[in-house]
Amino acid sequence: LILIDLHGAPGSQNGWDNSGRVGPVQWGTGNTIYWRTLTVIDRLAQKIRELDNDQETYGTVIGLELMNEAWSARVAGGLGTVKDYYYKGYDIARKYLPPERYWIVIEQAFSGDWWGFMGDKTKYKNVVLDMHIYHCFDPNLWSMSWDQNIRQTEGPERSFINSQTLPVIVGEWSVASTQWPYTEGFPDDNKK
């Protein structure tokens, strides 16, 4: 089964290479970039639905993730802008992707503030929160043993998952737990 996500948004949602452009975050700074992203969601949702019209691809895609790793602290308007985008993206995607058949996935945007988000189950159906676990980016975890890293995942990270009102998937993770040379707090691209 396949979950399709918008990994890079126009203007870059986090300023890292995985957004398609390293540098300043421009996503969310103006209506043009913001609405272009929603237009992309509209077209992706249409294409996903078209796959179900073909016998060879029917049932292969289970959902659409509206955007990967928006860094809410760098986005103009912060987490409010990201949440507003998720509400609008949900409505657009649901024009083509019925909740009985498809997930709409939101990524946690480097924030733990998701309690009750899209909590109206009469309107927001089959919404899933995507959490990413990377111990290699946290200097506090570098000196931990494998057992301690596992306990970290079983403890605070599981507590976050269990505390959410939406179902949670771990869409990205890494078992790497060693220190990497950092530039401005992020790993050297050559060592990814």
Secondary structure, DSSP 4 states (H G I P E B T S, - for coil): -EEEE--S-TT-SSSSGGGT--S---TTSSHHHHHHHHHHHHHHHHHHHHHTTSTTTTT-EEEEES-S---TTTSTTHHHHHHHHHHHHHHHHHTTS-TTT-EEEEE-TT----TTTT--TTTS-SEEEEEEEEGGG-GGGTT--HHHHHHHIIIIIHHHHHT-SS-EEEEEEE---S---EETTEE-GGG-
